[in-house]
Amino acid sequence: MIGEALRRREDPRLITGRGRYVDDLHMDGTVHVAFVRSQEAHALIESVEFDSDHDGARLFTASDLGLQAPMPLQNPGPIIVQPLTASPLATDEVCYVGQPIAMVAAPTAQAAVDALDAVFVGYEPLPATVDHRHALDDSSPPVHRSSDSNLAATVGARFGDAAAVLDASERVITLDLDQHRGALASLEGRAVLAQWSDADQTLSVWTSSQSPHAARNMIASYFGLSPDDVRVVTPDVGGGFGPKALIYPEELALAALTRLLGVPVKWTERRREHFVSAAQQRGQSGTVEAAFDDSGRVTAVRARLVHDLGAFVPYGVVVPLTTLRLMSGPYAIPNLDVEIACVFTNAAPTGAIRGAGRPHATFLLERVIDSIARALDVDPAEVRRRNFVGREDFPYTVPISGSDGRPISYDGGDYHLALEMALEAANREGFAERRESSASHGLLRGLGIASYIEDTGLGPYEGARIEILPSGEVIVETGNSAQGQGHETVFTQICADQLGVPVDRVTVRGGDTGRYPHGISTVASRTATTGAGAVHVTAIELAETVRQLAASRLEAAVEDIVLQDGAAMVIGQPGTEIPLGELAAAAQPKLGGIPSPGNRLPGLSAERVLPFDGLAFTYGTHVAEVEIDPETGHTTVVSYVVVHDCGTMLNPMIVDGQIDGGVAHGLGNALSERVVYDETGQPLTTTFMDYRIITAADMPQLIKIHTETPSPNNPLGAKGAGEGGTIPAAAAVVAAIEDALGDRVAPITHHPISTQWVFEALHGPDR
Ligand code: MCN
């Protein structure tokens, strides 16, 4: 079954309205919550007043709920010199528009929202720093009044001697890059339902999150509870895409409120709230210098970048560190010197969004490669060929420390092949003709290439428990939680393979710390490599136990037992079948019973937690073709090719879907997704009218081609697929736009590239 395009088991439920999202959960006596949020980018709170007659609503501040302490940092590290996080409700200072200040609780959600009109917050405005590019300037006000610096951390990597090579080189290009801040646009926003049980002193939290286990740990540690007394459940989640990896102030605030009131409390985020207070990402700018020789080989790269953290650093500096670690990309770069200043701004905090720092490194490198091609008048594909890590060079070590402190090691692949296949699929040979044809209709046509790698398979561990019930049903419990990725289907396929059971006998449960206590998070395209690997190994172990049980009952050799159609039997001997349910019933613990051979756990089950420490590098090449209407400046992506290697494809149809979604996200980053704040820190993009995401109607027909180079670093040989569609997309589209517009704009060093920008590039700003 692994490798088959099994239809997603979760979809009939989800697309017929039978999904159960947090907002669908109802409990008697629930009190509904709305958040009072800062309307100032930076201010002292002078007063919070409330007209308490308002529809029976009540106001709660940090001091009412004991929420004055700052939240723990999610990914701490000594590199963070100012580990500033917010308290769940602001106490005396607010540092971004949207920061939660207080909560209003009321009998209905609408009453809670209406009651916000009865809350009056007095502010003493403070000056704000909004543009991360200037956050470290002496003239920029401090983002936090208690601090005299807006620097949270500096991350850097260095090998070889880039400075000496750049100084000595006759050929150097310098680019000033600017990748703009973007937001999340999942269908379901955030939502939390929390319930405190006075009787057994336990807390249950249902939340639309990618990180149930991390949420449990943070909630427990914040309130001094044992993690065993906190259960976090992520039911169906309508998209995560990175920002839901964060643990948010709202989750802690609702936990505190249910503990105070003793009744369930619920909050469902509104879209406008989402645009101002859910984590954002992508803001990163700076200068890159690259030295190269006459053949176009890169000899040194030096970059000085600034990464926009927003007002706090709740997620640590994982995202800029990820940029840093991919700074060599698919290329063999002998000298590198990169420094990223991670700075505070008076804007919504940032975290991971699909790609999480990798699109930044890719954009930088691909712009460098294209600029070298332009400088030497060499085919951009040829410059890539001359710089790629060769297929014979794997495992290829880049002397930059990974998250485990060891140098990064690329596990394998063929970057050349991916490029050649992409060029062929894009029919690059025929491009000149297509360009002429566009020109005959008054349109400009361009083609852009972007190659990339992605580090997937992030550890440190993942686990699974699989049990066969006396009914014959197979229950899989995992630490993974899904937000639409199809884990239920893939984990089912793995079990069906190993246990020989029909897929409809398998039930997969994830995202519930009460059912399965160990888990990391569904981030960094890590489930196919880690979670699926854990299910696979556990299923193999359970299958072995089943074979041993059956062998002893059938008086046969273990090697002769096969599992198929939900039963164990002696190979080639029809009539010997024992249904797995029967074996499971026999394996139930009995007082004074004799342990079944090979079965060390109660019932018929197996459980494994597996460490993962080797990364699996997904890679590929995208080719975008665009047509631009010079009359309007509008860019249409007319064709898009993806050649992608994510190792063993566990379910090719799901991988295809991941690529489709990933590319859509990347096209949005390339063309339109841009969070804008004015100079005082007021957000200007708080609806989908202003924040333009790519829709199905904007999507070109994608040509997707997969190569499969299994990774040696996990049991199934998989590499992640969740972000590869996004990572190079902006680089490919920007290259295509640059190709269409030609010398008048080259090099383009920013994105998104708006219609207005193209129009002005062609006609000047005053027309
Ligand atoms: N897969 C596969 N074979 C492979 C690789 C992946 O069949 N070689 C399948 C996996 O089994 C899984 C899916 O593809 O069903 C994605 O797997 P993987 O790349 O391991 O990513 P994760 O499951 O860990 O999901 C996280 C990833 C990230 S980081 C973001 S962001 C993202 C993404 O997934 N957010 C998503 N895809 C998303 N898709 C949906 N629908 N919703 C989101 O929020």
Residues whose N, C-alpha, C, O or C-beta is under 5 A from the ligand:
A	BS01	MCN	G239 G240 F241 G242 R354 Q483 G484 Q485 G486 H487 V490 T522 V523 A524 S525 R526 T527 A528 T529 C646 G647 T648 M649 L650 N651 I654 V655 Q658 A718 K719 G720 A721 G722
